[in-house]
Amino acid sequence: MKKTLCIISIFSCILALHSCTKEGFTDNPEARLRISLDTLRFDTVFTTVGSITQSLKIYNDNDRDLRISRLRLGGGNTSFFALNADGINSRDISNLDIAAGDSIYLFVAVTIEPNADLLPFLVQDSIEITCNGNLQHVQLEAYGQNARYLRNTVVRQDTRFTPELPYVILGGLRVDTNVTLTIDPGVRIYLHADAPLVIDGSLQVNGTLADSVVFRGDRLDQDYRDLPASWPGIYFRAGSTNNRLQYARVLNAYQAIVADQPSLNASPKLELLESVIDNSYETGILGIRSSIRAVNCLLSNCGLNVLLANGGNYEFTHNTVASYSNAYLQHKNPVLLVTNWDSTSAGVTTYPLQATFTNNIFWGDNGTVEDEVVVSKRGNNPFSVEFFNNLYKATRDPDFSTLSNNIRNQDPLFDSIQVSARYFDFRLNLKPSPAINKGIPTGTSKDLEGKPRDAEPDMGCYEKQ
């Protein structure tokens, strides 16, 4: 009898021990996982570079622990995608535990190998998740884009960029002295966060109305593609000459355009025609004792849209220069600031200044700025700033300036400004804008969109049709 009782006790202990080790988990097929999404999509990924890491969550909504017996990529070791779960980097992961009422993150990245395609191409795979005999899937999609890669490159002979594939610039690109870089219509240039475009020679951007040339950051995923300061900007240094940008789009830079020091010949250091500069963190155009001619351009939503400092020679005709505070940039600087002086620890130095502004709109809103046009003068150097037929927001007219037929503090009534949606349409077609028919003829026969200007042109870069 005692022997029987002993055997029963031992057997009971074994059962209790076995029950204890298993009581947290359930293998009931009815206990399923919940996954935060069924398809994970990546925006365009440049081949060989790799994407940002995206994530999804896997939830255990049950009152018992669950064990994922296997979590794998359908493409196996040949997949372009990679997984990380619970600190494990692998394309095939086993035995992941999720406590009752808890969840885990699953991180996914993609690196796409180059091929012969010129256009973006779709890459797909799926994640297979097995738990308690149930198989669940998450679809993966990414568009790959082949590109020409330039890293820490110096252009030492005349060179032409053509549009068959985009260019990705890493570490910076410099055009050497006495060398011209020509960019054909339709070229797309994506620059990394460490990649300025530095011009010591000449830059000729030959965009067209149908095929503009785009400069922007190389992060195209949704959370990053519209961030200002995504890349440094385009810098025309002291020795640079004969630069011309037509139908260019310069987006999301830190300082979009910088022209430093005077032109070395009779031509402007930079001509900027029918171009768009948008969402630049610090400045849209920065002229430092330089010479710039800008016609039919849109300069929008920059930290300071146009800064012409330390004197120089400038001509701005039929441009729309506007900023609104938004989720990325607070509007706290005037859209146009013109000065003829520089202040250092050694004191103030002044320079000659010649600037003419004709048929422009200078406007800002939703910020802290009352005077959107500011002119500052010091010393006795030659100084001439002229405003002819412009519309601007200001409590008073700019100082030290010659003024003729300007419109002050009348809303230009742009077609649509929706700050929360980051939608800005600066045309003048839908409302009775005070800028319509208030310009003077300048020989500029078309607007930014190639539409004809009439004998009484509108102010700004767009002509009402």
C-alpha positions as CSV (number, residue, x, y, z in Angstrom):
1,M,0.0,0.0,0.0
2,K,2.8,2.4,0.9
3,K,4.5,1.5,-2.4
4,T,1.3,2.3,-4.3
5,L,0.9,5.6,-2.6
6,C,4.5,6.5,-3.3
7,I,4.0,5.8,-7.0
8,I,0.8,7.8,-7.1
9,S,2.6,10.7,-5.4
10,I,5.5,10.6,-7.9
11,F,3.1,10.5,-10.9
12,S,1.1,13.4,-9.5
13,C,4.3,15.5,-9.1
14,I,5.3,14.7,-12.7
15,L,1.8,15.8,-13.9
16,A,2.0,19.0,-11.8
17,L,5.5,19.8,-13.1
18,H,4.4,19.2,-16.7
19,S,1.3,21.3,-16.2
20,C,3.4,24.1,-14.7
21,T,5.8,24.4,-17.6
22,K,2.9,24.5,-20.1
23,E,0.2,26.5,-18.3
24,G,1.2,29.9,-19.9
25,F,0.9,28.7,-23.6
26,T,-2.0,27.5,-25.6
27,D,-1.8,25.5,-28.8
28,N,-5.5,25.9,-29.6
29,P,-5.9,26.6,-33.3
30,E,-8.7,29.0,-32.4
31,A,-6.1,31.3,-30.7
32,R,-4.9,33.4,-33.5
33,L,-2.5,36.3,-34.0
34,R,-3.7,39.8,-35.0
35,I,-1.4,41.7,-37.5
36,S,-1.5,45.4,-37.8
37,L,-1.6,45.4,-41.6
38,D,-1.9,42.9,-44.5
39,T,0.4,44.7,-47.0
40,L,3.7,46.7,-46.2
41,R,4.6,49.0,-49.1
42,F,7.9,50.8,-49.6
43,D,8.3,53.9,-51.8
44,T,10.8,53.9,-54.6
45,V,14.1,52.4,-53.5
46,F,17.3,53.1,-55.4
47,T,19.1,49.8,-56.3
48,T,22.0,48.9,-54.0
49,V,21.3,51.7,-51.6
50,G,18.6,50.1,-49.5
51,S,15.5,51.5,-47.8
52,I,14.6,52.8,-44.4
53,T,13.3,50.2,-42.1
54,Q,9.5,49.9,-41.8
55,S,7.6,48.0,-39.1
56,L,4.4,46.2,-38.3
57,K,3.1,44.8,-35.1
58,I,1.9,41.3,-34.3
59,Y,-0.6,41.2,-31.4
60,N,-1.6,38.4,-29.1
61,D,-5.1,39.3,-27.9
62,N,-5.6,36.0,-26.1
63,D,-5.5,35.3,-22.4
64,R,-2.8,32.7,-22.9
65,D,0.8,33.0,-24.3
66,L,1.3,32.2,-28.0
67,R,4.4,30.8,-29.7
68,I,5.1,31.7,-33.4
69,S,6.7,28.5,-34.5
70,R,8.0,30.0,-37.7
71,L,8.3,33.5,-39.3
72,R,9.9,33.5,-42.7
73,L,10.1,35.3,-46.0
74,G,8.5,33.5,-48.9
75,G,11.4,34.2,-51.1
76,G,13.8,32.7,-48.6
77,N,17.5,33.6,-48.9
78,T,17.0,35.1,-52.3
79,S,14.5,37.7,-51.1
80,F,15.3,41.4,-51.5
81,F,13.7,41.9,-48.1
82,A,15.2,41.3,-44.6
83,L,13.5,40.8,-41.2
84,N,14.2,41.6,-37.6
85,A,12.1,40.3,-34.8
86,D,12.9,40.4,-31.1
87,G,16.5,41.4,-32.0
88,I,17.0,38.5,-34.4
89,N,18.1,39.4,-38.0
90,S,17.1,36.6,-40.3
91,R,14.9,35.7,-43.3
92,D,13.7,32.6,-41.3
93,I,13.0,32.9,-37.6
94,S,11.7,30.2,-35.2
95,N,10.0,30.1,-31.8
96,L,9.0,33.6,-31.0
97,D,6.9,33.9,-27.9
98,I,4.3,36.6,-27.3
99,A,2.8,36.9,-23.9
100,A,-0.9,37.1,-23.4
101,G,-2.2,40.6,-24.2
102,D,1.2,41.6,-25.5
103,S,2.7,42.4,-29.0
104,I,6.0,42.4,-30.8
105,Y,7.4,44.6,-33.5
106,L,8.5,43.1,-36.8
107,F,11.0,45.3,-38.7
108,V,11.4,45.0,-42.5
109,A,14.0,46.5,-44.8
110,V,14.7,46.0,-48.5
111,T,17.8,46.2,-50.7
112,I,17.3,45.7,-54.4
113,E,19.9,44.5,-56.8
114,P,20.3,46.5,-60.0
115,N,19.1,45.2,-63.4
116,A,18.7,46.5,-66.9
117,D,15.4,48.3,-66.4
118,L,15.2,52.1,-67.0
119,L,11.8,52.6,-65.4
120,P,10.9,51.7,-61.8
121,F,10.1,48.0,-61.4
122,L,8.0,46.2,-58.8
123,V,9.6,43.9,-56.3
124,Q,7.3,41.6,-54.2
125,D,7.5,39.0,-51.5
126,S,5.5,37.9,-48.5
127,I,6.0,37.1,-44.8
128,E,4.7,33.8,-43.7
129,I,3.7,33.6,-40.0
130,T,2.9,30.1,-38.6
131,C,1.3,29.8,-35.1
132,N,-0.8,26.9,-33.7
133,G,-1.0,25.4,-37.2
134,N,-2.4,28.6,-38.7
135,L,-0.6,30.3,-41.6
136,Q,-1.0,34.0,-42.0
137,H,0.6,36.3,-44.7
138,V,1.8,39.9,-45.0
139,Q,2.4,41.0,-48.5
140,L,5.6,43.1,-49.3
141,E,5.9,45.6,-52.2
142,A,8.6,47.9,-53.2
143,Y,9.5,49.8,-56.4
144,G,13.1,49.5,-57.4
145,Q,14.9,52.2,-59.4
146,N,18.2,51.8,-61.1
147,A,20.4,54.9,-61.0
148,R,23.8,56.3,-61.8
149,Y,25.8,56.8,-58.6
150,L,28.4,59.5,-58.1
151,R,30.2,59.6,-54.8
152,N,32.6,62.5,-53.8
153,T,33.0,63.3,-57.5
154,V,34.8,66.2,-59.2
155,V,33.8,66.9,-62.8
156,R,37.1,67.8,-64.5
157,Q,35.9,68.0,-68.1
158,D,32.8,69.3,-69.9
159,T,30.1,66.8,-69.0
160,R,26.4,66.2,-69.9
161,F,23.8,64.5,-67.7
162,T,21.1,62.7,-69.8
163,P,17.7,61.5,-68.6
164,E,17.7,57.7,-69.2
165,L,18.4,57.0,-65.5
166,P,18.4,59.3,-62.4
167,Y,21.6,60.4,-60.8
168,V,22.2,59.7,-57.1
169,I,24.8,62.0,-55.5
170,L,26.6,60.8,-52.4
171,G,29.2,62.8,-50.5
172,G,28.9,65.8,-53.0
173,L,29.6,66.7,-56.6
174,R,31.9,69.6,-57.6
175,V,32.2,71.1,-61.1
176,D,35.8,72.3,-61.5
177,T,37.0,75.7,-62.7
178,N,36.6,76.3,-66.4
179,V,34.4,73.2,-66.8
180,T,30.7,73.1,-67.8
181,L,28.2,70.6,-66.5
182,T,25.1,70.6,-68.9
183,I,21.9,68.9,-67.7
184,D,19.4,67.8,-70.3
185,P,15.6,68.0,-70.0
186,G,14.0,65.4,-67.8
187,V,17.1,64.6,-65.7
188,R,16.4,63.8,-62.0
189,I,19.1,64.4,-59.5
190,Y,18.8,63.0,-56.0
191,L,21.3,64.2,-53.4
192,H,22.1,62.6,-50.1
193,A,22.1,64.6,-46.8
194,D,25.9,65.0,-47.1
195,A,25.9,65.9,-50.8
196,P,26.1,69.6,-51.9
197,L,26.4,70.5,-55.6
198,V,29.3,72.9,-55.7
199,I,30.0,74.9,-58.9
200,D,33.4,76.4,-59.5
201,G,32.9,76.3,-63.2
202,S,29.5,76.6,-65.0
203,L,26.1,74.9,-64.6
204,Q,23.7,74.8,-67.5
205,V,20.3,73.3,-66.7
206,N,18.2,73.0,-69.8
207,G,14.8,71.9,-68.5
208,T,11.7,72.4,-70.6
209,L,8.1,73.0,-69.7
210,A,7.3,69.4,-70.5
211,D,10.5,68.0,-68.9
212,S,11.8,70.0,-66.0
213,V,15.1,69.1,-64.2
214,V,14.6,68.1,-60.6
215,F,17.0,68.4,-57.7
216,R,15.9,66.9,-54.4
217,G,16.9,64.7,-51.5
218,D,17.4,61.0,-52.0
219,R,15.0,59.9,-49.3
220,L,11.8,59.1,-51.1
221,D,9.9,57.2,-48.4
222,Q,6.8,59.0,-47.1
223,D,8.1,60.2,-43.8
224,Y,11.1,61.9,-45.2
225,R,10.5,62.9,-48.9
226,D,9.1,66.3,-48.0
227,L,11.4,67.3,-45.2
228,P,13.3,70.6,-45.6
229,A,17.1,70.4,-45.3
230,S,17.1,66.9,-46.9
231,W,20.3,67.9,-48.8
232,P,22.6,71.0,-48.6
233,G,21.9,72.8,-51.9
234,I,23.6,74.3,-55.0
235,Y,26.5,76.6,-54.3
236,F,28.0,78.9,-57.0
237,R,31.3,79.8,-55.6
238,A,33.5,82.9,-56.3
239,G,35.1,81.7,-59.5
240,S,31.9,80.3,-61.0
241,T,30.5,82.1,-64.2
242,N,27.8,81.8,-66.8
243,N,25.3,79.7,-64.8
244,R,21.8,79.3,-66.1
245,L,18.9,77.3,-64.7
246,Q,15.7,77.0,-66.8
247,Y,12.7,74.9,-65.8
248,A,14.5,73.6,-62.7
249,R,12.8,72.4,-59.6
250,V,15.0,72.7,-56.5
251,L,13.2,71.0,-53.6
252,N,13.7,70.4,-49.8
253,A,17.2,71.8,-49.6
254,Y,19.0,73.5,-46.7
255,Q,20.1,76.5,-48.8
256,A,18.6,75.9,-52.2
257,I,20.6,78.4,-54.3
258,V,23.7,80.2,-53.0
259,A,25.5,82.7,-55.4
260,D,28.7,83.9,-53.7
261,Q,30.7,87.0,-54.9
262,P,30.3,89.1,-58.1
263,S,30.3,87.8,-61.6
264,L,33.7,87.7,-63.3
265,N,32.3,88.9,-66.6
266,A,29.5,91.1,-67.9
267,S,26.8,88.4,-67.6
268,P,25.0,87.7,-64.3
269,K,26.6,85.0,-62.2
270,L,23.3,83.2,-62.3
271,E,20.2,83.3,-64.5
272,L,17.2,81.6,-63.0
273,L,14.3,81.2,-65.4
274,E,10.9,79.5,-65.1
275,S,12.0,77.6,-62.1
276,V,10.6,76.5,-58.7
277,I,12.4,76.6,-55.4
278,D,10.3,75.1,-52.6
279,N,10.5,74.1,-48.9
280,S,14.1,75.1,-48.3
281,Y,15.0,75.2,-44.6
282,E,17.2,78.3,-44.4
283,T,17.1,80.2,-47.7
284,G,15.6,79.8,-51.1
285,I,18.0,82.2,-52.9
286,L,21.0,83.6,-51.1
287,G,23.1,86.2,-53.0
288,I,26.3,87.3,-51.3
289,R,27.6,90.4,-53.1
290,S,26.7,88.6,-56.3
291,S,24.6,89.1,-59.5
292,I,21.4,87.2,-60.2
293,R,18.6,87.6,-62.8
294,A,15.4,85.7,-61.9
295,V,12.3,85.7,-64.2
296,N,9.0,83.7,-63.9
297,C,10.1,81.8,-60.8
298,L,8.1,80.5,-57.9
299,L,9.9,80.7,-54.5
300,S,7.7,79.2,-51.9
301,N,7.7,78.2,-48.2
302,C,11.4,78.7,-47.4
303,G,12.9,79.8,-44.1
304,L,13.8,83.1,-45.8
305,N,12.8,83.0,-49.5
306,V,15.2,85.6,-50.9
307,L,18.2,87.1,-49.1
308,L,20.4,89.4,-51.1
309,A,23.2,90.4,-48.7
310,N,26.4,92.5,-48.8
311,G,25.4,94.4,-51.9
312,G,25.5,93.1,-55.5
313,N,23.5,93.4,-58.7
314,Y,20.0,91.9,-58.9
315,E,17.1,91.8,-61.3
316,F,13.9,90.1,-60.3
317,T,10.9,90.1,-62.8
318,H,7.5,88.3,-62.6
319,N,8.3,86.1,-59.6
320,T,6.0,84.9,-56.9
321,V,7.7,84.8,-53.5
322,A,5.4,83.5,-50.8
323,S,5.6,81.7,-47.5
324,Y,3.0,80.2,-45.1
325,S,3.7,78.7,-41.7
326,N,3.2,74.9,-42.0
327,A,4.0,71.7,-40.3
328,Y,7.7,71.8,-41.5
329,L,8.6,75.5,-41.3
330,Q,7.4,78.4,-39.3
331,H,7.1,81.7,-41.2
332,K,9.2,84.1,-39.1
333,N,11.4,85.9,-41.6
334,P,10.5,88.3,-44.4
335,V,10.2,86.7,-47.8
336,L,12.6,89.4,-49.2
337,L,15.6,90.9,-47.3
338,V,18.1,93.2,-49.1
339,T,21.2,94.6,-47.5
340,N,24.4,96.3,-48.6
341,W,26.5,95.6,-45.6
342,D,28.3,92.9,-43.6
343,S,29.1,92.9,-39.9
344,T,32.0,91.1,-38.4
345,S,34.1,91.4,-35.2
346,A,36.2,93.9,-37.1
347,G,33.2,96.2,-37.8
348,V,30.7,96.9,-40.5
349,T,31.7,96.8,-44.2
350,T,29.4,98.2,-46.9
351,Y,29.2,97.5,-50.6
352,P,27.6,98.9,-53.8
353,L,24.1,97.6,-54.4
354,Q,21.9,97.7,-57.5
355,A,18.5,95.8,-57.3
356,T,15.4,96.1,-59.4
357,F,12.1,94.3,-58.7
358,T,9.4,94.5,-61.3
359,N,6.0,92.8,-61.5
360,N,6.6,90.5,-58.5
361,I,4.4,89.3,-55.6
362,F,6.0,89.2,-52.1
363,W,3.6,87.7,-49.6
364,G,3.5,85.7,-46.4
365,D,0.9,84.6,-43.9
366,N,0.1,82.4,-40.9
367,G,3.3,83.5,-39.3
368,T,4.8,86.4,-37.2
369,V,6.0,88.7,-40.0
370,E,4.4,92.0,-40.7
371,D,6.8,93.4,-43.2
372,E,7.6,90.9,-45.9
373,V,9.9,93.2,-47.8
374,V,12.8,94.7,-45.9
375,V,15.6,96.9,-47.3
376,S,18.6,97.8,-45.1
377,K,21.2,100.4,-46.0
378,R,24.4,101.5,-44.3
379,G,27.3,103.7,-45.4
380,N,27.7,105.8,-48.5
381,N,28.5,103.3,-51.3
382,P,26.4,103.5,-54.5
383,F,22.9,102.2,-53.6
384,S,19.8,101.8,-55.8
385,V,16.8,99.6,-54.9
386,E,13.8,100.0,-57.2
387,F,10.3,98.5,-56.9
388,F,8.1,98.8,-60.0
389,N,4.5,97.4,-60.0
390,N,4.9,94.8,-57.2
391,L,2.4,93.6,-54.7
392,Y,3.7,93.1,-51.2
393,K,2.6,92.6,-47.6
394,A,4.0,95.3,-45.4
395,T,2.9,97.8,-42.8
396,R,4.9,100.4,-44.6
397,D,6.8,100.7,-47.8
398,P,10.5,99.5,-47.8
399,D,13.1,102.1,-46.8
400,F,15.8,103.5,-49.0
401,S,13.9,102.5,-52.2
402,T,12.5,104.0,-55.3
403,L,8.8,103.0,-55.6
404,S,6.3,103.1,-58.4
405,N,2.8,101.7,-58.8
406,N,3.2,99.1,-56.0
407,I,0.3,97.5,-54.2
408,R,0.7,97.2,-50.4
409,N,-1.2,95.0,-48.0
410,Q,-3.8,93.7,-50.4
411,D,-4.1,89.9,-50.3
412,P,-3.2,88.5,-53.7
413,L,-6.0,85.9,-53.4
414,F,-4.0,82.9,-54.6
415,D,-6.2,80.1,-56.0
416,S,-5.9,77.7,-53.0
417,I,-3.9,77.7,-49.8
418,Q,-4.6,74.7,-47.6
419,V,-1.8,74.6,-45.0
420,S,-3.0,71.5,-43.1
421,A,-2.9,69.5,-46.4
422,R,0.3,71.2,-47.5
423,Y,-1.4,72.2,-50.7
424,F,-0.4,75.6,-52.2
425,D,-1.7,76.8,-55.5
426,F,-0.3,80.3,-56.2
427,R,-2.1,80.9,-59.5
428,L,-4.5,83.8,-59.9
429,N,-7.3,82.2,-62.0
430,L,-10.1,81.7,-59.5
431,K,-10.5,84.9,-57.6
432,P,-10.5,88.7,-58.5
433,S,-6.8,89.1,-57.5
434,P,-5.6,92.7,-57.2
435,A,-2.4,91.5,-59.0
436,I,-4.3,90.9,-62.3
437,N,-3.4,93.3,-65.1
438,K,-1.3,95.4,-62.7
439,G,2.1,94.7,-64.2
440,I,4.0,96.6,-66.8
441,P,5.4,95.1,-70.1
442,T,8.9,93.8,-69.7
443,G,9.3,91.7,-72.8
444,T,8.5,88.6,-70.8
445,S,6.0,87.0,-73.3
446,K,5.1,83.9,-71.3
447,D,4.6,82.8,-67.7
448,L,6.0,79.9,-65.6
449,E,3.6,77.5,-67.4
450,G,4.4,78.8,-70.9
451,K,1.0,80.6,-71.1
452,P,1.0,83.9,-73.0
453,R,1.1,87.2,-71.2
454,D,-1.0,90.0,-72.6
455,A,-0.4,93.8,-73.0
456,E,-1.4,94.3,-69.3
457,P,0.5,91.5,-67.6
458,D,-0.3,90.2,-64.2
459,M,2.1,90.4,-61.3
460,G,3.8,87.2,-60.2
461,C,4.9,84.1,-62.1
462,Y,1.5,83.1,-63.3
463,E,-0.7,84.9,-65.9
464,K,-4.5,84.6,-65.5
465,Q,-6.0,82.8,-68.5
